[in-house]
Amino acid sequence: MTTAVQKETPASPVVAKGLKGVVAADSAICDVDGQLGRLIYRGYNIHDLAEHSTFEEVTYLLLKGELPSTFQLQEFSAELAECRRIPPAVVEFLKACPRDMLPMSALRSAVSVAGLYDPQAEESTPEAQSQTALRLIGMMSSLVAAIHRLRQGLEPLDPLLELSHAGNFMYLLNGRIPTADETRAMDLILILHAEHGFNASTFSARVISATLSDWYSVIAGAIGALKGPLHGGANTEVLKTLFEIGDVKKVAEYVETTRANKGKFMGFGHAVYQVEDPRARHLKELSRRLGLEQGQPQWYEISVELERVVREAIRKNCNVDFYSASLQHYMGIPGDLFTCIFAASRISGWCAHVLEQWADNKIIRPSSNYTGPAERSYLAIEQR
Ligand SMILES: CC(C)(COP(=O)(O)OP(=O)(O)OC[C@H]1O[C@@H](n2cnc3c(N)ncnc32)[C@H](O)[C@@H]1OP(=O)(O)O)[C@@H](O)C(=O)NCCC(=O)NCCS
């Protein structure tokens, strides 16, 4: 038996619960200004990118730091398109999964399995790191579409390399060549969700990569973090809320009941933004348009009323997940696939951050403020 050493009680350190407000590293990728409601990728405002850019261009910008020239974009887009194919063994793995698999769980597992078939998975040269990043970005939307089709009892489709990234994604999901409007809608979703600083999934990716683990472990971990309803999983919950309300006249009653039950309003509030989430306005406008075009404006209208009443009730603005729910519903995407679509976009941001982390690595290892018992003597089991 050892004798307990009396420990002096040090002054309690200041604990930043949830690391809120803690600056954990320098990063040149993204600036989220929560006071101004401003989002910048590598110096470019999200409003300009949403209006003028494509997912391929934004991915190039995030990975390489500059917008590409026409030639660079063509070359990069062709390289990315070549990465759309899924290893056949991963398709076989997905086929063996339960038909009612949760899409985000299936995606997390499929990424993990894909790592087993990538001969470069454990290579750490800068060339291998860049190539694997591209493979993951190219493959992610194909994995999401394969999961979507297999759940319906359909065979996954081969990618069409001549389509844009967004166009091919819509094709793989629906099995028909998308219209220009459908492609643009998907492109907008992919651009707006691609990057957002040290959010939970990106920070998870940086923590895992900082141990010098491999790409596939990093991305599987990031998908796990994104899946949670307080992060990327919120968009799925928003659609459930809209369906539960069902009628614009029932919004006030829903808000009252949720408040009385101390419930959360999914798609509202943000850890950084104190004002409008700048991404929400683009999704809102597109949701309005598609709702009208399809003669089903009710999901948009319920969303608008819910936004108004929640803001009045708890002074929280809606976030990126709020209007993405009605919008993706109008695009024919099932609610439980929304977070996978988010992952197929955020993969670009994750990869940019992991490359930045590896370029100047330091293991991420914060401390905790111990609140357990002071050191005490070990008691033999028969004396307890
Ligand atoms: C995003 C979120 C996790 C940020 O959490 P946070 O940084 O702790 O936010 P705040 O500091 O502003 O929250 C303080 C309090 O405001 C209230 N609040 C914040 N968001 C709320 C919401 N959507 N509904 C009801 N109350 C909310 C809560 O009382 C919260 O206290 P809690 O942490 O004990 O629940 C939080 O707003 C939330 O849970 N939103 C719903 C889920 C969602 O939409 N997530 C996607 C984010 S992009």
PDBQT file of the ligand as one rigid body, heavy atoms in Angstrom, charges set to zero:
ROOT
HETATM    1  C1  LIG A 401     -25.073  25.380 -32.738  1.00  0.00    +0.000 C 
HETATM    2  C2  LIG A 401     -25.091  25.270 -31.223  1.00  0.00    +0.000 C 
HETATM    3  C3  LIG A 401     -24.600  23.869 -30.830  1.00  0.00    +0.000 C 
HETATM    4  C4  LIG A 401     -24.166  26.306 -30.653  1.00  0.00    +0.000 C 
HETATM    5  O1  LIG A 401     -24.105  26.091 -29.286  1.00  0.00    +0.000 OA
HETATM    6  P1  LIG A 401     -23.441  27.157 -28.314  1.00  0.00    +0.000 P 
HETATM    7  O2  LIG A 401     -22.151  27.612 -28.859  1.00  0.00    +0.000 OA
HETATM    8  O3  LIG A 401     -23.459  26.575 -26.966  1.00  0.00    +0.000 OA
HETATM    9  O4  LIG A 401     -24.476  28.381 -28.480  1.00  0.00    +0.000 OA
HETATM   10  P2  LIG A 401     -24.820  29.515 -27.447  1.00  0.00    +0.000 P 
HETATM   11  O5  LIG A 401     -23.638  29.809 -26.555  1.00  0.00    +0.000 OA
HETATM   12  O6  LIG A 401     -25.401  30.632 -28.236  1.00  0.00    +0.000 OA
HETATM   13  O7  LIG A 401     -25.946  28.822 -26.600  1.00  0.00    +0.000 OA
HETATM   14  C5  LIG A 401     -26.293  29.297 -25.351  1.00  0.00    +0.000 C 
HETATM   15  C6  LIG A 401     -27.647  28.829 -24.984  1.00  0.00    +0.000 C 
HETATM   16  O8  LIG A 401     -28.582  29.345 -25.963  1.00  0.00    +0.000 OA
HETATM   17  C7  LIG A 401     -29.653  28.443 -26.110  1.00  0.00    +0.000 C 
HETATM   18  N1  LIG A 401     -29.709  27.953 -27.495  1.00  0.00    +0.000 N 
HETATM   19  C8  LIG A 401     -28.710  27.979 -28.436  1.00  0.00    +0.000 A 
HETATM   20  N2  LIG A 401     -29.163  27.449 -29.578  1.00  0.00    +0.000 NA
HETATM   21  C9  LIG A 401     -30.426  27.068 -29.362  1.00  0.00    +0.000 A 
HETATM   22  C10 LIG A 401     -31.401  26.461 -30.159  1.00  0.00    +0.000 A 
HETATM   23  N3  LIG A 401     -31.163  26.131 -31.418  1.00  0.00    +0.000 N 
HETATM   24  N4  LIG A 401     -32.607  26.208 -29.617  1.00  0.00    +0.000 NA
HETATM   25  C11 LIG A 401     -32.878  26.531 -28.351  1.00  0.00    +0.000 A 
HETATM   26  N5  LIG A 401     -31.980  27.123 -27.537  1.00  0.00    +0.000 NA
HETATM   27  C12 LIG A 401     -30.775  27.388 -28.042  1.00  0.00    +0.000 A 
HETATM   28  C13 LIG A 401     -29.392  27.300 -25.177  1.00  0.00    +0.000 C 
HETATM   29  O9  LIG A 401     -29.998  27.591 -23.955  1.00  0.00    +0.000 OA
HETATM   30  C14 LIG A 401     -27.887  27.320 -25.007  1.00  0.00    +0.000 C 
HETATM   31  O10 LIG A 401     -27.545  26.692 -23.833  1.00  0.00    +0.000 OA
HETATM   32  P3  LIG A 401     -27.157  25.093 -23.820  1.00  0.00    +0.000 P 
HETATM   33  O11 LIG A 401     -25.813  25.007 -24.461  1.00  0.00    +0.000 OA
HETATM   34  O12 LIG A 401     -27.161  24.776 -22.384  1.00  0.00    +0.000 OA
HETATM   35  O13 LIG A 401     -28.189  24.353 -24.581  1.00  0.00    +0.000 OA
HETATM   36  C15 LIG A 401     -26.514  25.508 -30.678  1.00  0.00    +0.000 C 
HETATM   37  O14 LIG A 401     -26.968  26.774 -31.082  1.00  0.00    +0.000 OA
HETATM   38  C16 LIG A 401     -27.487  24.436 -31.103  1.00  0.00    +0.000 C 
HETATM   39  O15 LIG A 401     -27.578  23.401 -30.436  1.00  0.00    +0.000 OA
HETATM   40  N6  LIG A 401     -28.246  24.656 -32.216  1.00  0.00    +0.000 N 
HETATM   41  C17 LIG A 401     -29.147  23.649 -32.721  1.00  0.00    +0.000 C 
HETATM   42  C18 LIG A 401     -28.384  22.601 -33.539  1.00  0.00    +0.000 C 
HETATM   43  C19 LIG A 401     -27.912  23.144 -34.852  1.00  0.00    +0.000 C 
HETATM   44  O16 LIG A 401     -28.652  23.786 -35.596  1.00  0.00    +0.000 OA
HETATM   45  N7  LIG A 401     -26.651  22.859 -35.172  1.00  0.00    +0.000 N 
HETATM   46  C20 LIG A 401     -26.042  23.264 -36.439  1.00  0.00    +0.000 C 
HETATM   47  C21 LIG A 401     -25.029  24.346 -36.231  1.00  0.00    +0.000 C 
HETATM   48  S1  LIG A 401     -24.456  25.009 -37.757  1.00  0.00    +0.000 SA
ENDROOT
TORSDOF 0
